[in-house]
Amino acid sequence: MGPSSPQTAVNLPQPRIFQTLPTADSADARAELASSLLRRPAAVAPKFFYDHLGSALFVAITELHEYYPTRTEAAIFAAHEGAIAAAVTARLGPRCTLVDLGAGDGAKAARLFAPLQPARYVAVDISVDFLREALRSLQLRFPAIEMVGVGLDFSTRLALPAGVLDGHPALLFYPGSSIGNFGPEAALQLLRQARELVAGGAVLIGVDLVKPAPVLEAAYDDALGVTAAFNRNLLRHVNRLLGSDFDVADWRHVACFDAAASRIEMHLEARRDVGVHWPDGERRFDAGERIHTENSYKWTCAGFEALLHDAGFRGVQTWTDEQEWFAVMLAAAS
């Protein structure tokens, strides 16, 4: 039976799920949120976007006309699928383990199942409930592929449970330019951890490239307001985790490009003077004061290839679209 053959639920293998995250109401999560809200300026880490609704809203963002990264990356894979698959197979051989960082619904990785024929798919995401649903759906479509889910905040440390990578060389797949959420030093640290994790394997990564500011800003502030909803939903998630009383109506979404830092910034800006309270803490925000929720760094091809080399990867191969808006890079974890 091929990897995409249908199969009834009877006798269907079940995905394995590893939960390495602390519980949502953990003291560590509350302390991190309280500390970040008391900073000046305040900031909340982008990992807190991804409750169940936040994960679904991000999937919707990838369908927007303004949000070019998803369709541009998909076009690169469509145009170069054979070459990319051949390059991966030449480095790893057949039947690798495909490790998908920030997997979401797994749709991007699933497009690689046919050309790569992985023996195992390891989906890594911070939203465990969303991950569990996605893997159940994928297992129905691809019963011959072993499915493993890992609930992990890899922004802190990239490490997988023992045994998850045993038996096959690993390809670490990190699509969608999510590496841009990390500043250059943090990105270097993550890539070094990735090289250690898949030593003897390879990384296949999507990188958003520098382009005109109006194109970038529209991608993070769409006309339908989906990105604004995604950003503001973070406050609802914070309320649940911290016990705070943010009123979403008091905040507006702001996205801007900082050319000097080569990054898009997302903020939530207070529409009026507002007080926010939580157990054992509070914070006053003046009208116009912001909470910094995300950075998305943009790279040149040469700059990101140099970063991969600094992290210990070798033999970088790069594919881009005709406009050179986006790049897909494959590198060996020597």
VENLINLIN-V322215 format. One record per pair of residues at least 12 apart in sequence whose ideal C-beta (glycine too) atoms are under 7 Angstrom apart, sorted by the first residue. I is the first residue (numbers start at 1). J is the second residue. Records with the same first field share a line. If there is no record, write none. Layout:
I->J, J
//
This chain:
1->144
2->144
3->113, 117, 142, 144, 145
4->113, 114, 141, 142
5->143
7->143
12->139, 140, 143
13->139, 143
15->135, 136, 139, 147, 148, 149
16->148
17->132, 149
18->149, 150, 151, 161
19->128, 151
20->150, 151, 152, 161
21->126, 128, 151, 152, 153
24->241
25->241
29->241
30->241, 242
33->238, 241, 242
34->242, 278, 281
37->283
38->283
41->290, 292
42->283, 291
43->291, 292
44->234, 238, 291, 293
45->155
46->181, 293, 294
47->126, 153, 155
48->234, 237, 238
49->230, 234
50->126, 127
51->127, 237
52->127, 129, 130
53->233
54->230, 233, 234, 237
55->104, 127, 130
57->226, 229, 230, 233
58->104, 230
59->104, 105
60->226
61->226, 227, 230
64->222, 224, 226
66->218, 219, 222
67->219, 222
68->219, 325
69->176, 177, 208, 326
70->176
72->321, 325, 326
73->175, 176, 206, 326, 328
75->321
76->319, 320, 321, 326, 328
77->111, 328
80->319
81->115
84->319, 330
85->115, 116
87->317, 330
88->116, 171, 202, 204, 330
91->202, 332
92->169, 171, 201, 202
93->169
94->117
95->117, 118, 119, 168
96->116, 118, 168, 169, 170, 171
97->118, 119, 120, 122, 165, 168, 170
98->112, 116, 118, 121, 122, 171, 173
99->122, 124, 170, 171, 172, 173, 198
100->121, 122, 123, 124, 173
101->124, 154, 172, 173, 174
102->125, 178
103->123, 124, 125, 131, 134
104->125
105->134
106->123, 134, 135, 138
108->175, 176
109->121, 173
110->138
113->142, 145
118->145
119->146, 168
120->145, 146, 148, 168
121->145, 147, 148
122->148, 150, 164
123->135, 149
124->150, 152, 154
125->151
126->151, 152, 153
128->151
131->149, 151
132->149
135->147, 149
148->164
150->164
157->193
158->190, 193, 194, 197
159->197
160->197
169->200, 201
170->198, 201
171->201, 202, 204
172->194, 197, 198, 201, 203
173->204
174->203, 205, 206
175->206
176->206
177->206, 207, 208
179->205, 207
180->208, 296, 297, 298
181->294, 295, 296
183->295, 297
187->307
188->307, 310, 311
191->307, 308, 311
192->311, 312
195->311, 312, 313, 333
198->333
199->333
200->333
201->333
202->330, 331, 332, 333
203->313, 331, 333
204->328, 330
205->329
206->326, 328
207->299, 304, 327, 329
208->298, 326
209->298, 299, 300, 301, 324, 325, 326, 327
210->262, 298, 299, 300
211->325
213->257, 259
216->257, 264, 298
217->255, 256, 257
220->255, 264, 266
221->253, 255
227->253
228->253
231->253, 266, 268, 293
232->248, 251, 253, 268
234->293
235->248, 251, 268
236->248
242->278
243->278, 279
244->276, 277, 278
245->276, 277
246->276
250->270, 271, 272, 274
251->268, 269, 270, 271
252->269, 271
253->268
254->267, 269, 290
262->297, 298
263->295, 296, 297, 298
264->296
265->292, 295
266->293, 294
267->290, 291, 292, 293
268->290, 291, 293
269->288, 290
270->285, 286, 287, 288, 289
271->287
272->287
273->286, 287
301->318, 320, 327
304->329
305->318, 329
308->329, 331
312->334
313->331, 332, 333
314->331, 332, 334
315->331, 332
316->329, 331
317->329, 330
//
